[in-house]
């Protein structure tokens, strides 16, 4: 592609050398540069792309783009290499990516979802409903990228860098996607990864205190202002009427048509008569001329908000009540209040709560489950000292601690004591330990060293007790890899039975 065409629309560009040349590809990673490429130098938090210009040129880069302020004298540029200098390298890269891939976001309906919480779930809900209508949908997000049912693999970040993003868009356009729905992170907006993309719809889920740090946003004001950038790029916006930040958008960014959804405040898309259980939510919402009851198999009040945002989009695309109901009830989001089917038919939920608010939501769901299942046991496994809200531990019958890196009883004691932060109950502490491997040559699984089996040592340690001296109660052990002990020499389940006997000695006759 001709370099002139690649640079179209970039303001304030200065060039040294010929720009009427053919470029094979565009790269911002010097390790991937090949002969005839354009290399874009980007300054990151840890590294500066300018340090790798020489490497890119040696690999055959035909042109190099850097940002104003770069020390040009230190760049190792050959006489036949075209040098481009721009005011903002990230904006330039985003525009170049759009040009290089022929503006693919104009070839389908593009929906962007932003906010602190709910982005992933909302995108999956939208995808499910629109596919029920018969549309081909692409998805770009935190977990995976999809073209219809085709999984394009894990995502490196919530929103890809602009070059990768436009390449994904191009693949989705080539696959004839009708709609692409994507998560738009605050970092992607701050770093102009989505610059130049043609958004039809923007969704603002909520805003809470997260991503406030030296490398992200200085304060909530900057965080919110960054989120606002999405709505300067879209034609229609769906906003959470119950969120104090979202309702400010119409005055701050007057461009799009705004449609509200919510629970507590008046909204065009309003949830009523809400039921929240440990495994689902259902509620009434107006679809067409009727109030319809819909259900999502994702528990928690936050799931109602995510459902409303998705329903709002589905209505925009002409989905009827049955389509919306089917799409919503069938949606499953990996790692987001994900209920796991199992042969015992017990409720197992996996959730990746990565913010205080998300954690609060999932713990409230767990507490609801506990109150509805008083005859069942609730345990905690993990690092209880890392919990922000430790009150959930009071509802747990046991706290299970992993000891993967422990090599002796002294380290074991330190591991337990480090877990017992303020607010962590000190009674009923259970130690998780592995049996040895089925392969007798494996001297790592279940060993503290080549001679000492962890299971036996932990069993003796737990049986010894000393609750007054240590300040906690050693309640028992949880055993990993029990199946391996079936193959142990000397009899079936030799080491497990040994551990049981240490903790619960058989009565002497």
Secondary structure, 3 states (H helix, E strand, C coil): CEHHHHCCCCCCCEEECCCCCECCCEECCHHHCCCCCEEECCECCCCEHHHHHHHHHHCCCCEEEEECCCCHHHCCCCCCCEEEEECCHHHHHHHHHHHHCCCHHHHCEEEEEECCCCHHHHHHHHHHHHHHCCCCEEEECCCEEEECCEEEEECCCCCCCHHHHHHHHHHHHHCCCCEEEEECCHHHHHCCCCCCCCEEEEEECCCCCCCECCCCECCHHHHHHHHHHHHHCEEEEEEECCCCCHHHHHHHCCCCEEEEEECCCCCCEECEEEEECCCCEEEEEEECCEEEEEEECCCCHHHHHHHHHHHHHHHHCCCCHHHHHHHHHHCCCCCCCEEECCCCCCCEEECCCCCHHHHHHHHHHHHHHHHHCCCCCCEEECCHHHCCCHHHHHHCCEEEEECCCCCCHHHHHHHHHHHCCCCCCCCCEEEEEECCCCCCCCCCCCECCCCCEHHHHHHHHHHHCCHHHHCCCEEEEEEECHHHHHHCCCCCCHHHHHHHHHHCCCCCC
